[in-house]
Amino acid sequence: MGWRSARARKTRAPILRASLACLLLASAGTVPLTPASAQTMDVLSPVRDGFLAPQDSPLRRTPAVGSPADAMPDPNNPPRSRSADRKAPSRIGRLPTYGLPAASGAAATGYDSLNRTRKKPKYYPAQARPKPPPGSGTPASDGSQPDLASQLRLSRPSAGVNKQPIAPAMAGTVIGQPARKRLNGDDDPFGAIGDYVGPFMVKSAVEISAGYDSNPGRLANERGLPYWVVAPEFLAVSDWERHALVADLRGSFTGYGGTSPASIDGGVNAAATKLDRPDFTGHVDGRLDVTRDTDITAQLRLRAATDNPGSPNIQAGLSEYPVYTTLGSTIGFDQRFNRLQVSAGATVDRTSYQQSKLTDGLTSSNDDRNFNQYGGVGRISYEVLPWLKPFAEIQGDSRVHDLRLDRAGFQRDSSGGYAKAGTSFELTRLMTGEVSIGYAARNYVDPRLNRLEGFLTTASLVWAATPLTTAKFFSDTQLAETTVAGASGVLVRTYTVEVDHDFRRWLTGIGKFTVGTLDYQGSGRSDKTYSLEGDVIYKMTRSLWLKGTLRRDVLDSNVVGASSAATVLLLGVRLQN
């Protein structure tokens, strides 16, 4: 046993000497702890995780922000000049600071090389989550100051003005409140809002204008007069889940500040002495949804107007223009077979003219111009692609006049129609519309009247060239009645090009050019019309617009003395709701 005790004493002697040396170093006040010695003590501390202390441990060594003597001067010991032989205080054993506290970058957004688990913030149900920072190392904004993205974002001048405060529920700042859905931008911030009257959305407007017309009678020699226009509008659209009803009524009344003379250069005036005239166009459309693929449609329409000044249909020596009315209706159906759609309808119309009042006080009957029209129309279309839908359309009608013979002794009863084919399309939402070509003809009972016929073109195109500029093109062809002796009728073709540009959201300029041809088949007369118009619209509010119009109208006829030209200037205001 003796030899074992001696061996144990020899083994414990080096261990005791090493422990005594460590205690002497730890108790020395003049020698600071080095990072190596601090790590050695952490190793010997009874803490789980080995070399690393827990992130939330109260024993974790952290420096006090702003405590180092070289970072903040001592108010009780003001700085004074040092002697050249005095040494600077030692920084051995101190943690360096560089503006941010140690380990502050590992709080929520910085990079943590130790890969410790971070505490995630808790949110209320439906509470909006904060957006991630713009980039690596960029601190997230706590709402007290705007972030970099908001500082660089351009805003309108009105965004910084003093605004009336709103309730937190309306602003969406209540904690736990679901985020409010942002509404889409208003495409027409100055458009009419309208009012709901029961299940109908109702919009109304009226335009009041005044100006000058250099040739209101469209005579060969211009004789100008001031004039004014009142044009009301009414639109009602149903808001039903099924079925639909739309009423669109538009009218105007043009009054002049004077009269035209009864005779010019010793002859009878071709224009009426009183130039005032009304104009109205209205229709009511209804749709009854029988099934998902079957609809019954109906329309009631009314047109009231006068013959255009300068027309050969106007009698000489009139005291005022006679008003004609066309009242009609259409009843039909739409049937869809997957991509195939079939539509058909029956039409009936009645056209009647007032008696003409002459300058000598007498009246002249226009019963020979009154007629009834009965007809039908059919159309078939097929959706080849979502943006392409070709169609074919055919129409036929029969016209029966109240009098067998007109004032020139011709029988005006006739039958005719048209057939055309085309397509409706939508190209990348930049160009939409419908184009078609076809052939129209009308045969008369009187053998002395030739067949009225010709190719027809119909188009309605809208091209959104830019977000601020829109170009439009319209084309139409009609077979119209006439009272010209020997003429079967009038083949009327009209082509219109229009360009709209928004200089500002509240300032719009419109340029329009129209050219038309009027072929009086059987009489040899041929007219051409040209119209160049420019409009400027200043939208002050949703309810108040200012409008200015300058137009030049030209009628070029192959009949001597029938050509005319006029310049129209009009300034007005539009009130709408």
BALOTI-863170 format. One record per residue: residue in three letters; x, y, z of N, C-alpha, C in turn. Coordinates in steps of 0.2 Angstrom, whole numbers, plus 5000, padded with zeros to 4 digits. Layout:
alaXYZXYZXYZ;...
This chain:
met500449945000500050005000500450065000;gly501050065003501450125003501650144996;trp501850104992502050124985501450154981;arg500850134983500250164979500150234982;ser500250254988500150324991500650364988;ala501250344988501750384985501650404978;arg501350354974501250364967500650414966;ala500150414971499550464970499750534972;arg500250534977500450604978500850634972;lys501250594969501650614963501150644958;thr500550604957500050624951499750684953;arg499550694959499150754961499550814962;ala500150814962500550874963500550924957;pro500650894951500550944945499850974944;ile499350934946498650964945498551024950;leu498851014956498751064961499151124959;arg499751114957500051174955499751214949;ala499451174944499051214939498451244941;ser498151214946497551254949497751314952;leu498251314956498451374960498651424955;ala498951414950499151464945498551494942;cys498051454940497451484938497151534943;leu497151514949496751554954497151624955;leu497851614955498251674955498151724950;leu498051704944497951744938497251774938;ala496751734941496051764941495951814946;ser496351804952496251854957496751914956;ala497151924951497551974950497152034947;gly497152094951496752154949497052194943;thr497652194942497952234937498052194931;val497852134930497852094924497152084922;pro496952114916496252104914496152034910;leu495552014910495351954907495451964899;thr495751914896495751914889495251874886;pro495051884880494551844877494651764878;ala495251744877495451674878495251654885;ser495451694890495251674897494551674898;ala494151724895493451724896493151664893;gln493351634887493151574884493251514888;thr493851514892494051454896493551454902;met493351514905492851514910492251494908;asp491951514902491351494899491351414898;val491851384897491951314896491851284902;leu492051304908492051274914491351294918;ser490951344915490351354918489851304917;pro489351284922488851234921488251254917;val488351264911487851284906487851244900;arg487151224898487051184893487251214886;asp487351184881487551204874488351214874;gly488651194878489451184878489751254878;phe490051274872490451334872490051394871;leu489351394869488951454868488451464873;ala488351524875487851534880487151544877;pro486651534880485951544876485851614875;gln485451624869485351694867485051744872;asp484551714876484251754881484451744888;ser485051714889485351704896485551774899;pro485351774905485551844909486351844910;leu486651794910487451794911487851814905;arg487451824899487851834893488151904893;arg488751904891489151964892489052014886;thr488752074888488552124883488852194885;pro489052234881489352294883488752344884;ala488852394888488352454888488452504883;val487952514879487952564874488152634876;gly488752654873488952724875489352724881;ser489552674884489952674891490652684890;pro490952664884491652664884491852744885;ala492452754888492652814889492852854883;asp493152814878493352854872492752864867;ala492152844869491552854865491152914867;met491152924874490752984877491153014882;pro491353074882491753114887491353114893;asp491753114899491553114906491353194907;pro490753204909490653274911491053304917;asn491153254922491553274928492253284927;asn492553254921493253254920493253284913;pro493253354912493253384905493953364902;pro493953364895494553344892495053404892;arg495653384893496253434894496853414890;ser497253454889497853434885498253384888;arg498453334885498853284887499653304886;ser499953274891500753284890500953234884;ala501453244881501753204876501953134878;asp502153134885502453064887501853024891;arg501253054891500653014894500352964889;lys500252904891500052854886499252854886;ala499052834880498252824879498052764883;pro497452764886497152714890497152644885;ser497352594889497352534885496652504883;arg496552474877495952444875495952374875;ile496452344879496452274879495952244883;gly495552194881495052164884494352194883;arg494352254880493652284879493452274872;leu492752264871492452254865492352314861;pro492652314855492552384851491852394849;thr491652454848491052484846491152524839;tyr490652514835490752544828490052584827;gly489752614831489152644830488452604832;leu488552544831487952494832488152454838;pro487752434842487952394848488052324845;ala488452284849488652214847488052174846;ala488052134841487552084840486852114839;ser486852174837486152204836485952184829;gly486352174824486152154818485852084817;ala485852044823485551974823484951974826;ala484552034827483952044830483352014826;ala483252044820482752024816482852024808;thr483352064806483452064799484152044797;gly484652054802485352044800485551974799;tyr486151954798486451884797486751864803;asp486451804805486751774812487151714810;ser487751714811488251654809488151594814;leu487851604819487751554824487051514823;asn486651544818486051504816485551494822;arg485551544826485051534832484351544830;thr483951514834483151524832482951594834;arg482651624830482351694832481651694833;lys481451734838480751744840480351774834;lys479851744832479451774827478851814830;pro478751874827478151914830477451884829;lys477051894834476351864834475851914831;tyr475451894827474951944824474251924825;tyr473851974826473151954827472851924820;pro472251884821471951854815471751914810;ala471951904804471751944798472152014799;gln472652014803473052084803473552084798;ala473652134795474152144789474852134791;arg475152094787475852074789476352124786;pro476852144789477352194786477652164780;lys477852214776478152194770478952184771;pro479252134768479952124769480352184767;pro480952194770481352254768481552254761;pro481752304758481952314751482552274749;gly483052264754483652234752483952204758;ser484552164757484852134762485152184767;gly485152184773485452234778485052294779;thr484452304775484052364776483552354781;pro483552394787483152384792482452404790;ala481952364793481252374791480952434794;ser480552464791480252524794479752514799;asp479752544805479252534810478652584809;gly478652624804478052664803478152734806;ser478752744810478852814812479152854807;gln479552824802479852864797479752824790;pro479652864785479552824778480152784776;asp480052734773480552694771480852724764;leu481352684762481752714756481252714750;ala480852654749480352654743479852704743;ser479652724749479152784749479452844748;gln480052854750480452914749480552934741;leu480752874738480852884731480252884726;arg479652864729479052854725478852924723;leu478652934717478453004715477653004717;ser477453064719476753074721476453134718;arg475853144717475553204715475553254720;pro475553324718475553374723474953374728;ser474453344726473853344730473953294736;ala474453244735474553194741474753224747;gly475153284747475453314753474953374756;val474453384753474053444756473653414762;asn473453464766473053444772472353424770;lys472253364772471553324771471153314777;gln470553314776470053294782470153224784;pro470253224791470453154794469753114793;ile469953044792469352994792469452944797;ala468852914798468852864804469352804802;pro469652774808470152724807469852664803;ala469152654804468852594801468852604793;met468752674791468752684784469452684781;ala469952704785470652704783470952634783;gly470652584787470952524787471552514792;thr471552554797472052554802471952524808;val471352494809471152454815471452394816;ile471752374821472152314822471652254822;gly471752204818471352144817470752154812;gln470752214809470252224804470552194797;pro470152164793470352134787470552194782;ala471052184778471352234774470752254769;arg470652314768470152344763470452334756;lys469952304752470152294745470252364741;arg470752374738470852434734470452434728;leu470052494727469652494721470052514715;asn469852484709470152504703470152574701;gly470652604697470652674695470052684691;asp469752744691469252764687469452784680;asp469252744675469452764668469152834666;asp468652854668468352914666468152954673;pro468652994675468553024682468153084681;phe467953104675467453164674466853144671;gly466753074671466053054668465553064673;ala464953054670464353064674464253004679;ile464053014685463952964690463252924689;gly462752964689462052944688461752924695;asp461152904695460752894701460352834700;tyr460252794705459852734705459152754707;val458752734702457952744703457652674703;gly457552644709457352574709457952534707;pro457752484702458252444699458652474693;phe458552534691458752564685459352614687;met459852614683460452664684460252724679;val460152784681459852834677460352894676;lys460552904670461052964669460653014664;ser460753074666460453134662460953184661;ala460853224655461253284653460853324649;val461153384649460853434644461453484642;glu461453494636461953544633461553604630;ile461853664632461553724630462153764627;ser462053784620462553814616462253874612;ala462753914610462553974606463153984602;gly462954014596463554024591463254054585;tyr463654044579463454084573463554034567;asp463054034562463053994556463154044551;ser463654034546463754084541463254064535;asn462854004535462453994530461953944532;pro461453964536460953914540460553884534;gly460353914529459953884524460253844519;arg460953844519461353804514461153824507;leu461253894506461053924499461753934496;ala461653944489462253964485462654024488;asn462254074490462554134493462454134500;glu462954144504462954134511462554194514;arg462154174519461754234523461754204530;gly462254234534462354204541461854234546;leu461754194552461254214557461554184564;pro461454214569461654184576461154124577;tyr461354084581460854024583461053994590;trp460553954592460653924599460353854599;val460653814603460453744603460353714610;val459853684611459653644618459653574616;ala460053534619460053464618460053424624;pro459453394626459453354632459553284630;glu459753244635459953174635459653134641;phe459453074640459253024645459452954644;leu459652924649459852854648459652814655;ala459352764654459152714660459352644658;val459652614662459952544661459752504667;ser459352444666459152404672459752364675;asp459752354681460252314685459952254688;trp459652214683459352144685459852094684;glu459852034688460251974687460051944681;arg459451944679459151914673458751964669;his458751964662458352004658458652074658;ala458452114654458752184653458252234650;leu458352294652457952344649458352414648;val458452444642458852504641458352554638;ala458352614640458052674637458552724635;asp458652744629459152794627458752844623;leu458652904625458352954622458753024621;arg458853044615459253104614458853154609;gly458853214610458553264606458853324606;ser458653374602458953444601458453484598;phe458453544600458053604596458553654594;thr458553674588458953724585458553784584;gly458653844587458353904585458853964583;tyr458554004578458954054575458754124577;gly459154164578459054234580458754284574;gly458454254569458154294564457854244559;thr457654274553457254234548457654254541;ser457454204537457754214530457254244525;pro457454284521456954324516456554274512;ala455954294510455454244506455754244499;ser456054294497456354294490457054314489;ile457454294485458154314484458254324477;asp458454384475458654404468458054394464;gly457454414466456854404462456554344462;gly456854284465456554224464456354194471;val456054134471455754114477456354084481;asn456354094488456954064492456853984492;ala457453954491457353884491457353854499;ala457553904503457553884510456953914514;ala456753884519456153914523456353974526;thr455854014527455954084530456154074538;lys455754024541455954014548456353944548;leu456953954551457453904550457453854557;asp457053874562457053824568456853754566;arg457153704569456953644568457153594574;pro456753544575456953494581457253434578;asp457553394582457853334580457853284587;phe457553224586457553174591457653104589;thr458053064593458152994592458052964598;gly457652914599457552874605457352804603;his457552754608457452684607457452654614;val456952604615456952564621457052494619;asp457552464622457752394620457652354626;gly457352294625457152244630457452174629;arg457652134634457852064633457552024638;leu457251974636456951924641457251854640;asp457651834646458051774646457551714647;val457451684642456951624643457351564646;thr457951544643458451494645459151524645;arg459551484647460251504646460451524639;asp460251494634460451504627459851534623;thr459351554626458751574622458551644625;asp458551694620458251764622457751784618;ile457251824620456751854616456951934617;thr456951964611457152034611456652074608;ala456652134610456152184607456352254607;gln456152294603456352364602455852414600;leu455752464603455252524601455752584600;arg455652614594456052664592455652724589;leu455952784589455552844587456152894584;arg455952914578456452964575455953024573;ala456153084575455853144573456353194571;ala456253224565456753274562456453304556;thr456853344552456653374546457153364541;asp456953374534457453364529458053414530;asn458653394528459253434529459153494525;pro459353554527459353614523459853604517;gly459553624511459953614505459753544501;ser459253504504459053444501458553464495;pro458653424490458153434484457453414486;asn457353374492456653354494456253414497;ile456553474498456253524501455853564496;gln455253584498454853624493455053694493;ala455053734488455153804488454553844491;gly454753904494454253944497453953924503;leu454353884507454053864514454153914519;ser453753924524453753964529454153934535;glu454153864535454553824540454553754538;tyr455053724540455153654538454653604541;pro454353564537453953514540454253454544;val453953434549454353384553454053314551;tyr454453264551454253194549454453154555;thr454053104556454153054562454152984559;thr454552944562454652874560454552834567;leu454052794567453852754573453952684571;gly454352644575454352574573454552524579;ser454552464577454652414582454952354579;thr455252314583455552254581455452194587;ile455252134585455252084589455552024586;gly456051994590456451934588456651894593;phe457151854592457451804596458251794595;asp458551774600459251754599459351684602;gln459651634598459751564600460451544599;arg460751524604461451504604461551424605;phe461951404600462051334600462851324601;asn463051324607463751324609464051394605;arg464551384600464851444597464451474592;leu463851444590463451464584462851504587;gln462751564584462251604586461751624580;val461151614581460651634576460151684579;ser460051734575459551794577459151804571;ala458451824573457951844568457451884571;gly457151924567456651974570456252004564;ala455652024566455152054562455052124564;thr455052164558455052244559454452274556;val454152324559453652364556453752434558;asp453752484553453852554554453352594550;arg453152654553452752704550453052774550;thr453052794544453352864542452852914540;ser452752964543452253014541452553084542;tyr452353134537452553204537451953244538;gln452153304542451653354543451553394536;gln451053434536450853474530451353534530;ser451553554524451953604523451653674523;lys451853724527451653784527452053834523;leu451653864518451953904513451953984515;thr452354024512452454094514451854134513;asp451454104508450754144506450254124511;gly450354084516449854064521449454004519;leu449553974513449253904511449653854514;thr449353794513449753734516449753684510;ser450253634510450353584505450353514508;ser450053474505449953404509450653364507;asn450853324512451353274511451153204512;asp450553194510450253124511450653074506;asp450853104501451153054496451853024498;arg452153064504452753034506452652994512;asn452052984515451952934520451852864518;phe452152824522452152754520452252704526;asn452052644525452152594530452652544527;gln453152514532453652474530453552404534;tyr453552354531453552284534454152244532;gly454452214537455052174535455352124540;gly455852094538456152054543456952054542;val457352024547458052024547458251964550;gly458751934547459051874550459851874550;arg460151844555460851844556461151784559;ile461651754556461951694559462751714560;ser463051694566463751704567464051644571;tyr464651644570465051584573465651614576;glu465751594583466351614586466951574585;val467351594580467951544578468451554583;leu468651614586469051624591468751674596;pro469051674602468751724607468751794604;trp469151814600469251884597468951884590;leu468751834587468551834580467851804579;lys467351834576466651814576466351834569;pro466451794564466151804557465451794558;phe465051834553464351834553464151844545;ala463451824544463151844538462451864540;glu462251914536461551954538461151964532;ile460551954532460051964526459452004529;gln459252054525458652094527458152104521;gly457552104522457052114516456452154519;asp456152194515455552234517455152254511;ser454552284513454052304508453752374510;arg453752424506453552484508452852504504;val452352524507451652534505451552604506;his451452654501451252724503450552734503;asp450352784507449652804508449352824501;leu449652854497449352874490449752834485;arg449352814480449552764475450052804470;leu449952874469450452914465450652974469;asp451252984468451553044471451453114467;arg451653164470451553234467451753234459;ala452253194457452553194451452153134446;gly451753104449451353044445451752984445;phe452152964450452552904450452252864456;gln452252794455452052744460452752734464;arg452752744470453352744474453352674479;asp452852634478452852574482453352524479;ser453752494484454352454482454452404487;ser454952354485455152304489455952294488;gly456252274493456952264493457352244499;gly457952244499458352224505459052224504;tyr459452194508460152184507460452124510;ala461052104508461352044510462152064511;lys462352054517463052064518463352014523;ala464052014523464451964527465052004530;gly465251984535465852024539466051984545;thr466352024549466551994556466652044561;ser466552024567466752074573467352044576;phe467752084578468452064581468652104586;glu469152084590469552124595470252094595;leu470652144593471352124592471752154598;thr471952114603472352134608472052194612;arg471452194612471052254615471252324613;leu471652324608471852394605471452414599;met471152364595470752384590470152334590;thr469552364591468952324591468452354586;gly467952314584467452334579467152284575;glu466852304570466452264565466552294558;val466652254553466652274546466252224542;ser465952244537465552204532465452234526;ile465352194521465252214514464652174511;gly464252204506463752174504463452204498;tyr462752194497462452224491461752234493;ala461452294491460752314492460452334486;ala459752314485459352334479458652344481;arg458252384477457552394478457252404472;asn456652364471456252364465455652404466;tyr455452444461454852484462454252454457;val453652474459453052454456453052484449;asp453152554449453152594443453752564438;pro453552544432454152524428454552584425;arg454352644426454752704424455352714429;leu455252684435455852694440456352634439;asn456952654438457452604438457552574445;arg457852514444458052484450458652514454;leu458452524461458952564465459452514468;glu460052514467460552464469461252494470;gly461652454473462352464474462652424480;phe463352424479463752394485463652434491;leu463652394497463652434503464252414507;thr464452464511465052444516464752474523;thr464852434528464752454535465352434539;ala465552484543466152474547466052514554;ser466352494559466352534565466952504569;leu467552544568468152524571468352574576;val468652554582468952594587469652564588;trp470152614588470852594589471152634594;ala471352604600471652644605472452644604;ala472652694600473352704598473752714604;thr473652754609473952764615473452764621;pro473752764627473252784632472852844632;leu473152894628472852964628472552974621;thr472652934616472352944609471952884607;thr471352904604470952854601470752874594;ala470752824589470552844583469952794581;lys469452824577468852794576468752794568;phe468352744566468152754558467452724558;phe467052754554466352734554466152734546;ser465752684544465552684537464852654537;asp464452684533463752664532463452674525;thr462952634523462652644517461852634518;gln461452674515460752674515460452684508;leu459852654508459352664502458852714505;ala458852774502458352824505457852844500;glu457252864502456752894498456852964496;thr456552984490456653054487455953074484;thr455953134483455353164479455553194472;val456153184470456453214464456153174458;ala455853204454455553174448456053134444;gly455853074442456253024438456752984442;ala456853004449457352974453457052914457;ser457352854456457052804460457152814467;gly457752834469457952844476458652874477;val458852864483459552894484459952844488;leu460552834484461052784487461552824491;val461552824498461852864502462452824505;arg463052854504463652824508463952874512;thr464152854518464552904523465152874526;tyr465652914526466352884529466552944534;thr466752914540466952964545467552944548;val468052984549468652974553468653024559;glu468752994565468853034571469453024575;val469753074578470353064582470153104589;asp470253064594470153094601470853094605;his471053154607471653154611471553194618;asp471753164623471653194630472353224631;phe472353294631472953334633473053324640;arg472553324644472453314651471853274652;arg471853244658471253214660470553254660;trp470653314660470153364660470053404654;leu470553394649470553434643470653384637;thr470053384632470053334627469953374620;gly470353354615470253384609470053324604;ile469553344600469253294595469253324588;gly469553284583469553304576469153254572;lys468753284568468253234564468253264557;phe468253214552468153224545467653174542;thr467153204539466653164536466553174528;val466553124524466453134517465853084515;gly465353114511464853074509464653084502;thr464253034499464053034492463353024492;leu462953054488462253054487462053044480;asp461852984478461752964471461052954470;tyr460753004466460053004465459952964458;gln459852904459459852864453459252874449;gly459352884442458752894438458752964436;ser458953014440458953084438459553114436;gly460153084437460753114435461053154440;arg460753174445461053214450461453174455;ser462053204457462553174461462853224466;asp462753214472463053264477463653234481;lys464053274483464653254488464653304493;thr464653274499464653324505465353304509;tyr465653364512466253364516466153404522;ser466353374528466353414534466953404538;leu467253454540467853454544467653494551;glu467753454556467553484563468053474568;gly468153524572468653514578468253534584;asp468353494590467953514596468553514602;val468453554607468853554613468353554618;ile468453504623468053494629468453504635;tyr468253554639468553564646468153544651;lys468353494655467953454660468153484667;met467753534669467853564675467653514681;thr467153484681466953434686466553374683;arg466353334687465953274684465253304681;ser465053354684464353384682464353444677;leu464953474676465053534672465553524667;trp465453534661465953534655465853594651;leu466353624648466353674643466553644637;lys466253664631466353634625466353694619;gly466853684615466853734609466953694603;thr466553714597466553674591466653724585;leu467053704580467153744574467053694569;arg466653704564466453654559466453694552;arg466653664547466553684540466253634536;asp465653644533465253604529465253624522;val465353574517465353594510464853544506;leu464453564502464053524498464253544490;asp464453494487464653494480464153454476;ser463753494472463253454467463453474460;asn463253424456463353434449462753474446;val462253494450461753534448461953604449;val461853654444462053724444461553754450;gly461953794454461653824459461453784465;ala461553724465461453684471461953674476;ser462553694474463153694479463153744484;ser463453724490463353774496463953764500;ala464153814505464653804510464453844516;ala464653824522464453854528465053844533;thr465053894538465553884543465153894550;val465253854554464853854560465353854566;leu465153904571465553914577465053904583;leu465153864588464753854593465153844600;leu464853884605465153874612464553864616;gly464753814621464153794625464453764632;val463953744636464053714642463653644643;arg463953594646463553534647463453524654;leu462853504656462653494663462453414663;gln462753374668462653304668462653274675;asn462253224675462253184682462253114681;
